[in-house]
């Protein structure tokens, strides 16, 4: 994505020379955690506990604890913040071109929603349709002050989800997760693709709507989008030298917050503290602090030109975020679904982690090759054409 003070040719999407490289680096970095989280989710969300126990070693349980502390929700939070940043870039660019921002942005969100619904047919944990719905509300914030955007981002990330969580504690509806996991396992491993699609759509209300999880996640997602939009408004990622003292301060505070979060998680997990509603906002704040710690660490390393080759690899992935995200699902399908090798329930968490690292490395190679020959990632190219309603050159 690019600086907002650069005027683009009319009706052209963001060109490579206008991109802010650190945004792509952070996207590529976040993609690894999303990959690891979703890949591991194939075990924790779709395999019965009895089967997990039969294939797990003490080291697998150790990895599961590491995943819960350092991976779960942290990278997806960063992923969401950067999506909000990107949406903000698009809104401001379109406004500067004197185009109808509302029509343009709604069309872009509509097609993202379509991608998400198609993806949801094969992957029950799709986030794109939630991003599309939450993204629409960014249009309401274009004329708000930076201060109000920042305050609302905090309210949506931490306050409103907490009240939803309180309501969830006392609501009568609760899905039978054991039964649903059993259904997902048998359908994914043994049934046809059609059966998988039917199950994903039919179980969606039980998993996400009736228990208000979608509402809670929607609040959090919109809050993260607004936080990313606030970062764009302040041009923090564009003027790194100017904001470096503030970034260092955030790094120190978020490092302390991460240490406190790890301690709280360990106490809570070992039932030393057993007050779920009290712990919920504290753990949410701690997870967000961990996300900020990861992000500011990458930013400071990037600014010092440390491990530059790794940063370049991150940037390749970040320029094709949507393509790589959907490509990961294709790999899950090939490995775990009956249409592929049908290995669901046969890979331990250790194998899944090793496979995730290998897949991430292969995506770096693929992304660098693709971008050496083409202007955009394939899915990004399709999305641009649908949004701008015109054809764009793909091959360099």
TORLUMDO-474280 format. One record per residue: x, y negated, z negated of N, C-alpha, C in turn. Coordinates in pm, whole numbers, plus 50000, padded with zeros to 5 digits. Atoms other than C-alpha are relative to their C-alpha. Example, Ala and Ser with C-alpha at 12.3 -4.5 7.8 and 13.67 -1.06 7.14 Angstrom:
BEGIN
500895011950000512305045049220500904988050000499185011950006513675010649286499234989149927
# end
This chain:
BEGIN
500855011850000500005000050000500894987650000499125011349978501224964750050499704987949917500165012450073501574929849910498784992650054501245006349960498414909549911500214986650068499805013049937500044877850043500495001150143499574997949862500934893250378498765001050088501174999949912498454886550659500175010750106499944989049904497704917150871499284996350128500785001949878496564918051233498575004749977501404996750020492784919451252499715014450040500474986449975491184954251234501105010650000498984989750012494424972251160500155004249856499774995650137494954993950853501424996649956498705003450058497984990550628501125007050076498884994549927501204995550820501135003749904498974994750088504275013150683500914989149944499085010250045506454981950660499424991549889500655008250100503874965650434499765007449869500274991950117503744993650176500914995949884499195001550119504954988849821500495013949963499454986550008507275018649791499745006449864500164994250133506965023049414498605005949981501364994450009503205029149456499995014050060499914986749938503935058149693500805009649911499194991850090506605070949453499155005149884500854996250112504155070949163498915009850044501014990749949501505087949377500605014050019499354987149979503925115349477500335006849870499714994650133504965119849115498725005449936501274995850059501335121649000499495012850065500514988549926500585147449268500535013249944499454987750057502875172749099499185004549879500814996450117500915171248774498615004550038501314995949952497625173648964500075014250056499794986549946498955204049150500115010249889499784990750111500125220648830498725001949919501244999150077496885212448651498935008250072501024992849925494595225248927500375014650022499534986249980496715256048996499805008049872500184993250129496715264948626498535001749967501434999250023492985257948618499355012150064500514987849939492445287548849500045011649902499924989650103493475308848552499084996849883500745003450122491945290148258498504998150023501415003049976488635280748424499245011050073500684990349913487905310448651500305014549966499644986250038489295341148472499545002649856500464996850137487645357848167501175001449903498965000050103489595355847842500665013749983499444986550017490025393647820501065003150105499044997849892491825394448156501234991249979498865008950027493985364348065500915006249895499204993750106495105382147747500785012050050499354987849951495955413647940501224997150087498885003149910498375395648176500964989749940499215010850059499835369647935501045005149902498924997550095503075370647739500084988149904499815011750089504105348147447500524987750075499495011349923505955326747701498884993150077501165005849930502705321847895499214991049906500725008350097501025308747579500804987549965499155011750022503975285647524499824990050115500235008749885503535272047878498614993649994501355005350011499825267947812499964988249901499925011050097500625246347507500684987950063499325011049930503075225547714499074993250099500955005449904500415221547977498984990849931501005007850072497845209147724500574986949948499405011950060500265184547565500494990250106499275008949911502185170847861499414998650141500525000349863500165177948179498534996250006501455001349989496425179748120499544985649981500595013449999494665146748202501004988650018499025010949991497945126848207500244996150146499705002849860498735129948577498734996250077501255003849935495085128548682499634985649966500235014050038494815095948488500814990750088499145008249912497765081648683499485000450143500574998349866496265095449005498814990650019501195008549993493025076848930500374985249999499565014050007494775044348838500524995550136499415003549870496655044849169498944999650110501115000949906493445051949361499314986549984500605013150024491935021149197500844988850055499065009749943495025001449293499834999350152500134999549854494685012849653498674994550048501315005549964490965005049665500034984849992499895014550017491764970149536500754993550114499235005049886494374965049808499104998750122500875000049882491824974150073498964988949991501025010550016489144951049932500594986250026499415013349985491494921349917500474997650143499555001549862492914927550264498824997350093501185001849915489504930750423499394986249979500545013350029488334898950249500844989250069499135010049936491354880050388499824999950151500234999449856490414891350736498614994950037501345005449978486964875650693499035010450056500954989549964485294909250750499015001849885501004997350103482254921050557500575010549905499334991050094484004936050254499065010949951500954990450056480884952850118499715011350098500304989849899479964970750442501205009050025498794992549973483544981050509500315009749887499614991850114484204993950159498995011149974501024989650017480875012350132500185011050104499754989949897481665029750461501205008749962498824992450041485075039750329499665009649886500404991550111483545053250006499045011150046500914989749949480825071450201500785011750058499244989149939483375091050401500855007449898499294993150107485425098450089499045009349926501014991650064482215111649932499725012450085500224988549911481655133850237501165009849988498834991350020485225147250208499885007549867500104993950132484595153549839498955010949995501064989850000481335172349898500425012550076499484988449924482995194550159501025007349915498984994050087485915200249922499355007349882500714994150113483475207749637499445013750035500524987049958482085236549840500995011349972498974989850018485395254749797500744998749868499245002650123486835239049482499094992949901500985005350094484525233749184500524987949923499425011150075486935208749029500294987750084499755011649913486815183449315499794986949925500105013250064487365147549203499674989150101500165010449897486985129149536498594994250001501375005349998483185126449520499764990749881500115008850117483485111349170500724986850028499265012049963486115086949301499174991050092500795007949904483805076349583498874992649929501115006350071480875069649349500494989149905499445010050092483015051649091500584988250077499375010549920484795032149365499024989450044501025009649957481545015849474499874988649900500195010250104481344997549140501124989849997498945010149992484644980249210499544987650075500515011449924482714958349451499384989449907500635009350093480974942949150501024991649924498975006450083484304931949004500904990550079499105008149916485784912249293500164985849948499955014050043484944878449140500184998549849499765000650144485634887648779501444995549972498655004250038488634872948597500865012249965499094989150035491714894048531499755004849857500234996550140490974893048159498785008949986501224992050008487434906448203500195013850062499724987149937488634933848437500795008949905499194992350095491224944748181499165004849882500844996350115488724944447894499015011050038500964989949957486144964048092500685013450031499284987449975488784989448194500185007749869499834993550130489454996547824498675005149945501324995650048485744998047738499565012750072500444988449921485065022548020500875012249977499114988650023488105044147947499845006149861499914995150138487755046647570498734998449917501155002650086484565031847422498775007750046501214993449951481695044047642500135015350001499874985450007483095079647680499885005449857500104995750140483325081447300498535001349957501424999250034479605073847264499325011550073500544988349928478795099547532500415012749927499494988250074480945124347338499205002249873500834998750119478945117047022498655006250035501284994649958475715123747209500125014850036499814986049959477135156047352500085009449879499904991750121477775168546998498635004549951501334997450057474065167646922498955003850104500984996549897472425175247257499715014949995500444986150008470465207647283500585008650111499524991949887471785218147624501495002949989498594996049995475035237447638500125011850095499894989049904476055258647937500685012249939499354987550044477025294847882501295001650081498755000349925480645290647983500555013950027499504986349978481545327447937499325006450120500754994449888478805337448179500414993350132499595007049879479825310348429501395004250045498644995649965483495320448414499965013950063500154986549944482485356548477499484999350144500555001449865480445345448779501034994650097498965005649913483275324348920501065010650032498964989849979485765352648872499555010450102500484989449910483675379249045499734994750140500325005649868482555356249327501264996450076498765004149933485985341749405500835012150041499104988649976487795374949383499415010450095500574988649928485295398449546498974996350107501105003349910482595379449736500474991850120499705007349877482405360550065500144985049974499875014550010483165324050130498634993649981501365005150015479425317750163499545001049855500384998250140478905331549813500714989949911499255010050077481625308549678499364986350012500635013049976479995278149838498694998949924501295000150069476555287249700500214998749849499745000650144477975292849350500494986249958499465013150036479925260149349498924989349996501065010049997476905239549448498925002849894501094996750094474365258249233500424998349855499535001250138476535257248919500384985849964499565013750026477425220548957499164992849894500795006850104474455206848758500255005449860499774994050131475105231448474501344995749941498665003250047478805223048454500224985249974499625014150000478745185648507498884990049971501085010050010475295169048501499185001749873500904997950112473035184848239500674997049866499295002350126475725181647970500704986349996499525013949994476625145648069501514998950023498565000649974480205154548161500294990750118499805008749885479855137148497499914985249961500145013950044478685105248325501254995649924498795003150077481595106248080501214998450091498875000849907484095113248358499884988050092500215011649915482525086248572500424987149932499565011650077483035060248299501534999149998498534999750011486665070848253500654996850134499435002249867487335071248627499894985350040500175014149967485885036548680500924991349915499085007450085487905024048384501435000650051498664998549943491085037848537500144992150130499985008049877490195022248871500194985249967499895014050038489764988548701501384996749945498645002150051493084992748524500984998950118499165000949880494724999248863499764987150075500345012649934492884969249008500624988249925499365010350082494184948048718501494999350032498584999649965497754959248799500244993450135499905006449869497174948849160499844984949987500255014250017495734915149057501234992849945498825006050062498814908248846501265001950083498874997449910501104920649127501205005949926498944994450084503084940248868500945008950080499184990749923504294966749114500684993350118499375007649893505184940349372501164991749945499005008650061507134917449137500645007049881499434992050107509024943548939501054992449919498975007550072511944920548853499394990249901500685009750086509604894548708499375006749878500714993150107507704920048500500865010249926499144989750060510694941448400500014999449847500035000250148510804928848035498695005649943501284994750046507084936647998499935015250020500004985649972507534970948159500845007549897499144993850103510374978947918499295000549865500745000350126508194968447626498915010649999501034989649989505354990747748500635013749988499304987050008507865019147786500285003549855499694997350142508955015947422498745003449921501244997750074505415013647289499355013350040500634987649953504145042247506500815012349958499174989050051507105063947401499625003249856500434998050139506125058747038498605006149997501344994649992502505065447131499995014650040499914986149956503485097747304500425009149884499564992150115505325110246995498855001949900501154999050090502285102346778498955009450057500994991449934500025119247033500375014849987499554986150012502095151247031499765005149858500224996150139501965151946650498515002349972501444998650020498195146346649499465012550067500474988149927497675173346911500365012749923499564988150073499705198446712499195001949871500814999250121497855190046390498595004750032501364996649962494495192346565499895014350049500034986649943495325224446749500175010749892499794990550109496415241246427499004998049886501115002250093493255229246249500444993649869499615008050116495225207846007499034988449985501025010549997492845180146110498795005750074501174993949938489335192146181498824990250001501065010049984487315160946263499974996350147499935000949854486585163746634499654986150051500415013149950484795130646679501024989249964498965009650038487525111846492501225001950089498814997049922490275129346687499824996750148500245001949857488615124747026500574986850053499445012549946489385087447075501514998949978498575000650028492815091246914500795008150103499324991749900493775119447151499894993850139500155006949871492395099747448501014988650012499025010950000494525069747353501425005550012498674993949993497535092347303500325005450138499794995049864497065108847643500274988550096499775011749915496845074447804501394994249976498645004650032500035063847622501045008850069499084990849931501745094847764500064997050149500055003849859500595085148113500834987450025499225012449986502045050248065501495002649982498594996750021505285065147935500605006350126499544993949876505635087148244500174989450109500015009849891504785058348477501134989949987498965010150020507085032448325501405006150010498704993349984509925057848313500375000950147499764999249856509575063748687500314986350058499795013749949509345026148753501394995049966498685004850042512495018548553501125007750070499004992249926514425047048717500064995550145500065004949863513265034949057500704986650013499415013449996514304999348978501525000649991498554998750014517795011048882500625008650112499564991649889517995032549198500635013049951499544987350055518525063548984499255011350069500574988449929517895097849144499214995650123500675006249885517075079649468499425010450096500514989749909516665111849669498675005649950501254995150056513975124049430498904989650019500985010649981512245090349449499504999650145500374999849858512295092449828499065011750029500874988349982510775127249810498604997149946501295004050056508015113949584499244991050098500665009749912507315085949833499415006950123500564992649887506835110550122498645005949963501254994150045504175128749922498944989449976500945010650033502605096049809499364993550120500575005749879502045084150164498985009450063500964990249949500005115650231499245006449884500614994850123498225119149897498775008450028501264993049974494825129450031500255013050074499674987849925496275154250280500605010549908499334990450088498515170350017499055005349893500974995750100495705171549760499105011050057500884990149937493415190250001500775012450045499164988649959496285211850127500225009549883499824991650117496815224349773498825009249980501194991650011493245236849763500035011350102499894989549896493835255550089500925011249954499064990050051496775273149925499345008349889500714992550105494665282349619499065010250062500964991049935492055297349851500705012150059499254989049938494625317850039500515009849895499404991350103496195331149719498935007349919500904994550101493215336849491498675005150053501344996549955490035340049701500025013150078500124987549925488745371649863500284998150148499705002949860489105354550201501505000850027498544999149988492865354850133500505012949937499394988250062494895377949910499215005049878500834995650112492345379449626500775002849873499134997550114494945376349351499534993349871500505006450120492755358049099500015010049883499934991450117493395372548753501205009149998498824991449994496615389348860501304992449980498825008350022499035360148828499954994049861499895006350132500155349648482500314985250018499735014349994500675313048395501444997350043498595001749959504445317248441500135000650151499944998649855503995329048799499344987950067500705011649944501515300848864500894987649995499105011550010504025274948739501125000950104498934998349901506795289348957499474997650141500625002149868504445289949256499694985250023500305014449988503445253749185501244992250038498735006849969507065242249189500405002650144499664996449863507665261049515499094992650098500965006849910504495246749675500314985150007499685014250003505445211549567501234997150086498795001549920508895215749722499695001350149500384998149860507345228650045499194988150052500775011849959504955198950053500914988050024499035010749975507915175350025500625001650138499404997249869509535192050327499014996950112501035002249898506285191550523499714985250017500355014149993505485155350435501104991750066498895007449940508955142750528500075002650150500004996749857508795161250861498834993150071501185005749935505265149350936500174985050020499895014649993505985112750859501154995450089498955003449904509115113951073499465000050143500564998649865506885121951370498644993250019501355005549990503495106851286499854987849909500215012650073502175073751155499365002349864500764997750122499825087650889499855015049978500394986350025498925120050718498755003450080501144996549914496315139550919498644996249942501295003550060493445134850671499894984949986500015014650009494415098550611499664993750135500265005049864494325093050988498515001250034501434998049975490825107751014499174990249919500735009150089489635087150717500084985550051499835013649946491035054950869499114997850121500795001549878489325060951200498514999349968501405000450040485985068151035499664986849932500245012550072486355037150817499994988150095499875011549910487475012951090499165001650126500844997049885485235029551353500724997250132499235001049877487965029451613501145010149993498944990049995490765052251725501364993449977498655004750027494325047651599501015010350048498924991249956497535061751736500535007849881499464991650106498815090951529501485002550017498594996749978502085101151687500834987450018499095011549986505015077251659500494999150143
# end
